[in-house]
Amino acid sequence: MPVGMILLLGISILIFLGLAQRVLDRLGLTDRTALLFIAAMLVGGFLPEIPLTGTLSINIGGGLIPIALVVYLFVKAGTARERTRAAVAMLASAVITYIVLKIFPLEPTYAFLVDPLYLVALIAGVAGYLAGRSRRSAFIAGVGAIVLNDIFTRIELFARGAKSNLVIGGAGIFDAVLVSGLIALGLAELIGEIRERLGGEPGEGYPEELREGLREPGSGRHDGEEGE
């Protein structure tokens, strides 16, 4: 089973067990919405690609749904400042990833112990966190960097007159999108927690109205609450 499928199933289990609520709150996702996106990616991975031109198409699970998720989270951002930060972080991460791959092309070789595509995901995920910093912006940057980088590459090949069919979101991009997004989000969550424990207020990274709720004993999660 592909790594991406395993990750999605694992995330689904965590959501069903209620172990991902805090992270989903900070992303601005409800349990139901998150599961719908997961189901769409799983099903979309088995559906035929959507043709864009004669030699260019887009994969539903690895291209179209991740783009939809990024757009959804972008719209859910609470302020114009956060949306601007997320957009800049995504573009910066995509450009960094693209440049790194131009300088150090990760061609399949025995020098790598893992698939080079996962190293691409690592680069994009770290760049996404450094550029985005907040949980939501980092996740948007990590996922968006892989998709945009793939789009850049496919358009470049298309402009050069590639004869073979080019697929945006295909050829392992499905796995890379998930790994990159989880790395960016994981770094933001880990470092955010460390900062909060070293002196930040409870609920740092949430909007002010939600922080007030976290300060009150017994306050809990409400469906649809947002946070970074």
N, C-alpha and C positions, 0 to 999 in steps of 0.2 A: 504494500500500500504506500502511495506517495507520502512524503513527509508532511506536505500541506494538509492532506486529508486527516492524517493522524493528529496534527495540531488543532484542526477545526473540531474534531470529535472530542479531544481533550478539553478544549475551551467550552464546548457545549456541556460537558459533564460538570465542569466547575460552575457554570451558570445555573444548571439545574439544582446543584447542591447549595447554591446561595453563597459560594465562596468568591464570586467575582463582582459582588454588588458595589463595593467601594470603588473599584477601578472603573466600572461602568458608569457610576455616578459622576466621576471626574471626567469621563469622556462625553457625558451628556447622552448616554444610551440607556434605554430601559432594557430589561431582560428580554422582553418580547421582540423589540427591534433588533437587538444583537443576534438573537436566534434566527430571525428572518434573514438577516444578511448572511449568516453562516450557512443556512439552508440554500440560499440563492447561489452562494459560491460553490457549494458541494454539487448541486444539480447543474449549475452552469458549466462546470468543468467537463461534463459529459455531453453537452449540447454542441451542435455544429457551430463553427465560427461564423460571425456576421461579416459578409463581404463589404468592403469599403470602396475598393477599386478592383481592377482586373487581377492584380497581384498582391493586394493588401487587404487584410481582414483583421478582425478583433475577436479574441476569445472571450466568452461571456464570464466564466468563472475567474479567470486570471487577469482580465482587462476591464470589461464593462462594469462588473459589480464592485471591484476595488475603487474605480473612478466614482461610482455612485456613492460609495461609503465615504470617500473623501469629501465629496460635495455635500453630503448630508451633515457630516460633522462640522464642515466649514459654515454651513447655514445655522447650525445649532450653537455656534460660538456666541457668547453673550454680548460681546462688545465689538465695535469696529476695530479697536486696537488689537484684540485677540485675533480677529480674522486677518488683519494685515500681517501680524506676526506669523501666523500659520502659513499664509501664502508665501511670504518671503522665505520662511524656513524650508518649505517644500521646494521652491525654486532653487535655493542655495544648495540644498542637499542633492538635488538632481544634477546640478551643474558640477558639484564636487565629485559625485560618483562618476559622471561622464568623463571628466578630465582625468581622474585616477585611472579609469579603464583605458583611456587613450595612451597614457604614459606607461602603465603596466597592464597590458592585456592579459586577462586571466584565461589563457587557453588551456584546455584539458591536458594535464601532464602528470607524471608520477611524482612530481615535486610536491603536489598538494595531496594531503591525506583525506581531504573532503572535496566534494564537488565545488569547483571554482565559483559557481553561482551563489553558494552560501557565503563565500567571502565577499561577493558583491553585496549581498544582503547585510552583512556585518558592517561594511563601509557605509552603506546607506543608513542603517539603523543608528550608528554612532553619530554620523553627520546630522541625522534627523534630530537626535537628542540635543546635540550641541547648538543647533540652530533654533530649535523650538523651545527647549527647556521645560515648558509646562507639559502636563500629561497629554492633553488633547493636541496641542501644536506639534509635539514630538511624534505622536502617532500619525498624524496627518502627513508630516514631513517624511517619516520613514516609509510609509506605504506609497505616498505620492512620488517619492524620489525614484523608486523602482519602476513604477508605471511610466513616469515622464521620461526616464532614461531609456526605457524600452521603446517609447514612442520616438524619441530623438534618433535612436539607432535605426529603427525601421524606416523612418522618413529619409534618413541619410542614405540607406541602401536603396530605397525606392528611387530617390533622386539620381542615384548613380546608374539606374537602369537595370536593377536586379531582375532576373528572369524568373526565379523561383518564387513561389507564394510566400509572402511575409505575413506573420501573425503577431499582432500586438497582444501581449499577455499570454503567449504560448511558450513552448519549449522550456518549461521549468520556472517561468516567471511567477506562476501560481504559488509555488513554494517560497520563492524569494520575497514576494510581497508580504506574506505572513511572517516570515522570519524577521524581515527588516522592521515591520511594524511592531512586533513583539519586543525586539531588542530596544528600539527607541522608547517604547512605552515602559519597558522594564527598567531601563536606566533612569528615566524620569521619575518613576515610582520609587525606586530604591534610593536615589539621591534626595528626592523630595522628602521621603520618610526620615532619612538621616538628618536633614536640615531641620525638620520639624522637631525631632527629638533633641536636637542640640540647642533649641531655644526658640523655635517658631511657635506660632499659636496653633491650637488644635484646629484641624481642617484647613491648614494653609494650602492654597491652590483651589479652594472653593470660592464662589462668589460670597459677598458679605452677608447676604440674607441667609445663606446656608450655614455659614460659620456660626451665626447667632444660634441656630438650631443645634449645632454640634456642642455648643457650650452649655446647653441646658441638659440636665440629667434626664435620661430616658428618651431623648429625641431620637428618631429613627429615620430611615430612608423612605422618601416618598417617590412614587413612580413619576419619572419625568424630570426630576431635579437635575440641574446641570452643574458642571464644574469643569475646571481645566484639567 
